[in-house]
């Protein structure tokens, strides 16, 4: 399974990894801080007195006991921020995939404008005539609806969300429980605010990664060869702006294509035609 490392996919992959690292660092950091504060059990002094060198510590003018109580709830609050962030990164990547379909004449500007988080994967499937992994799409939509409840409804789920949490297919449910350690039905109940744990964050990152890889493969096989050749040459020029002579470009191009576009096996004729279109 060889994907095409076009610029937007490389940027998405890097952003996803950076976001994942930052989120995990924050989660681990909150636990480290909570454990460190246990060394001060019984102290009545405030945090700014004990840790004066810590930036912004005066914003937490609390006793260590109160700070520990807040930190013990940090995972829930971080999850409420981190899961929407991970979904936003993925949804932005999907838009870049639509832009490639638009460039290739496979989708109209109005269809791109009309696509939203609930419909974008379905529209993509229709345009490329290829199904994305069903279990991952189910999980994505449930996480998305949980995200919407957290952001727009004070965390309170409506009946439709509860039904969705209870209605996952066996495959999607098995994968969900394997990653999170819990069934979504036990976490999504009427009258109980939706929360995200570390498990849902890991699941979100895994689900969006799998979907993005499948979208990449669909584009690899679905876009015209001419469009891919043009994209590859534009990418090369953007990465090597200092190469202005045609002979220099051609020497470097082969290695560049091996690194990022090997999955396409672009032919000399296809590249020559792209060079002509680009005015090389």
C-alpha positions in Angstrom: 0.0 0.0 0.0 2.0 3.0 -1.3 0.5 6.5 -0.9 1.4 9.6 -2.8 3.3 12.1 -0.7 1.8 15.2 -2.3 2.4 18.5 -0.5 -0.9 18.7 1.3 -0.6 15.1 2.5 2.9 15.8 3.9 1.7 18.9 5.6 -1.3 17.1 7.1 0.8 14.2 8.3 3.3 16.6 9.9 0.5 18.6 11.6 -1.2 15.5 12.8 2.0 14.2 14.4 2.8 17.6 16.0 -0.7 17.9 17.4 -0.6 14.3 18.7 2.7 14.9 20.4 1.5 18.2 21.9 -1.7 16.6 23.2 0.0 13.7 24.7 2.6 16.0 26.3 -0.1 18.0 27.9 -1.9 14.9 29.2 1.3 13.5 30.6 2.3 16.9 32.0 -0.9 17.3 33.9 -0.3 13.8 35.5 3.3 14.6 36.3 2.3 17.9 37.9 -0.4 16.2 39.9 2.0 13.6 41.2 4.7 16.3 42.0 2.2 18.3 44.1 1.7 15.2 46.3 5.1 16.0 47.7 3.6 19.1 49.2 0.6 17.4 50.9 -0.5 19.3 54.0 1.0 22.6 52.9 -1.1 25.7 53.2 1.2 27.9 51.1 0.0 29.0 47.7 1.5 27.9 44.4 3.2 31.2 43.6 5.1 31.0 46.9 6.3 27.5 46.3 7.1 27.8 42.6 7.9 31.5 42.0 10.0 30.8 38.9 7.1 29.1 36.9 5.7 31.4 34.3 2.1 32.4 34.8 1.9 30.7 38.1 0.2 33.7 39.7 -2.9 32.9 37.6 -3.2 29.8 39.7 -3.1 31.4 43.1 -4.2 28.2 44.8 -3.1 25.9 47.5 -1.4 22.7 46.3 -4.5 20.7 47.4 -6.8 22.8 45.3 -4.3 22.6 42.3 -4.2 18.8 42.6 -8.0 18.7 42.5 -8.0 20.7 39.3 -5.3 18.6 37.7 -7.1 15.4 38.4 -9.8 16.7 36.1 -7.4 17.9 33.4 -7.8 14.9 31.1 -11.5 15.6 30.6 -10.9 19.3 29.8 -7.9 18.6 27.6 -10.0 16.0 25.7 -12.7 18.5 25.1 -10.1 20.7 23.3 -7.9 18.0 21.8 -10.5 15.9 20.0 -12.1 18.8 18.2 -8.6 20.0 17.2 -7.7 16.5 15.8 -11.0 16.5 13.8 -10.4 20.0 12.5 -7.0 19.0 11.2 -8.6 16.0 9.3 -11.5 18.1 7.9 -9.0 20.6 6.6 -7.1 17.8 4.8 -10.3 16.6 3.2 -10.8 20.1 1.8 -7.4 19.8 0.1 -8.4 16.5 -1.4 -11.5 18.3 -2.8 -9.3 20.9 -4.3 -7.4 18.2 -6.2 -10.7 16.8 -7.5 -11.7 20.3 -8.5 -8.5 20.8 -10.3 -9.1 17.5 -12.1 -12.6 18.5 -13.1 -14.2 15.7 -11.1 -16.2 18.1 -8.8 -17.8 21.5 -9.1 -17.0 24.6 -7.0 -20.6 24.5 -5.7 -20.2 21.0 -4.5 -17.0 21.9 -2.7 -18.7 24.8 -1.1 -21.6 22.7 -0.1 -19.6 19.9 1.6 -19.5 19.9 5.4 -18.2 17.6 8.1 -21.2 15.4 7.9 -21.3 15.0 4.1 -17.7 15.4 2.9 -16.6 11.7 3.0 -19.8 10.6 1.3 -19.3 13.2 -1.5 -15.7 12.1 -1.9 -16.7 8.5 -2.2 -19.3 9.4 -4.9 -16.7 11.4 -6.9 -13.9 8.8 -6.8 -16.3 5.8 -7.0 -14.6 4.1 -4.1 -15.7 3.3 -0.6 -13.8 4.5 2.4 -13.4 2.1 5.4 -16.9 1.7 6.8 -16.0 1.1 10.4 -13.7 4.1 10.5 -16.4 6.3 8.9 -18.9 5.1 11.5 -16.5 5.9 14.3 -15.6 9.3 12.8 -19.3 10.4 12.6 -19.9 9.3 16.2 -16.9 11.2 17.4 -18.0 14.2 15.3 -21.4 14.1 16.9 -19.9 13.8 20.4 -17.7 16.8 19.5 -20.7 18.8 18.4 -22.5 18.0 21.7 -19.5 19.2 23.7 -19.1 22.4 21.7 -22.7 23.4 20.9 -24.9 21.7 23.5 -23.0 22.0 26.8 -22.0 18.4 26.4 -25.6 17.2 26.8 -26.4 14.5 24.2 -29.7 14.4 22.4 -31.6 11.1 21.6 -30.1 10.9 18.1 -26.5 10.8 19.5 -27.5 8.3 22.1 -29.0 6.1 19.4 -25.8 6.4 17.3 -23.7 5.4 20.3 -25.8 2.3 20.7 -26.0 1.6 17.0 -22.4 1.0 15.9 -21.8 -2.0 13.8 -20.1 -4.9 15.5 -16.8 -4.2 13.7 -16.8 -0.5 14.6 -17.8 -1.3 18.2 -15.0 -3.9 18.6 -12.4 -1.5 17.4 -13.8 1.3 19.6 -13.6 -0.8 22.7 -10.2 -2.2 21.8 -8.7 1.3 21.6 -10.7 3.1 24.4 -11.4 0.2 26.7 -15.0 1.2 26.9 -18.2 1.1 24.8 -19.5 4.5 23.6 -23.0 3.5 24.9 -21.6 3.6 28.5 -20.3 7.2 28.0 -23.2 8.7 25.9 -26.4 8.8 27.9 -29.3 11.2 28.2 -28.8 13.8 30.8 -25.0 13.1 31.3 -22.5 15.4 29.7 -20.3 13.9 27.0 -16.6 13.8 27.9 -13.5 12.6 26.1 -10.8 10.5 27.7 -7.3 9.7 26.5 -8.8 6.7 24.8 -11.2 8.7 22.6 -8.3 11.0 21.6 -6.2 8.1 20.6 -9.1 6.6 18.6 -9.7 10.0 16.9 -6.1 10.2 15.7 -6.2 6.5 14.5 -9.5 6.8 12.7 -8.7 10.1 10.9 -5.3 8.7 9.9 -6.8 5.5 8.4 -9.4 7.5 6.5 -6.8 10.0 5.2 -4.6 7.1 3.9 -7.6 5.6 2.1 -8.4 8.9 0.6 -4.8 9.3 -0.6 -5.0 5.9 -2.3 -8.3 6.8 -3.9 -6.8 10.0 -5.3 -3.7 8.1 -6.4 -5.9 5.9 -8.6 -8.6 8.3 -9.4 -7.0 11.5 -10.5 -5.8 11.8 -14.1 -2.2 11.1 -14.8 -1.8 14.6 -16.3 -3.0 16.2 -13.1 -0.6 14.1 -11.0 2.3 14.9 -13.3 1.5 18.7 -13.0 1.2 18.4 -9.2 4.6 16.6 -9.0 6.4 19.2 -11.1 4.8 22.1 -9.2 5.8 20.5 -5.9 9.4 20.0 -7.1 9.7 23.6 -8.2 8.3 24.8 -4.9 10.8 22.6 -3.0 13.8 23.6 -5.1 13.2 27.2 -6.1 16.9 27.9 -6.6 17.1 25.4 -9.5 16.4 27.5 -12.5 18.3 25.7 -15.3 16.4 22.9 -17.0 19.5 20.5 -16.8 19.7 21.0 -13.1 16.0 20.4 -12.6 16.1 17.2 -14.6 19.0 15.8 -12.6 17.3 16.5 -9.3 13.8 15.5 -10.4 14.3 11.8 -10.6 15.3 11.6 -6.9 12.5 13.9 -5.9 9.9 11.7 -7.6 11.4 8.5 -6.0 11.0 10.2 -2.6 7.4 11.4 -2.9 5.7 10.2 -6.0 7.0 6.6 -6.5 3.5 5.2 -6.1 2.6 6.9 -9.4 5.4 5.5 -11.6 5.1 8.6 -13.8 6.5 7.9 -17.3 9.0 10.0 -19.2 6.3 10.9 -21.7 4.0 12.0 -18.9 6.7 14.1 -17.3 7.7 15.6 -20.7 4.2 16.6 -21.4 3.9 18.2 -17.9 7.2 20.1 -18.5 5.8 21.4 -21.7 2.6 22.6 -20.0 4.7 24.2 -17.3 6.9 26.0 -19.8 10.1 24.3 -18.8 
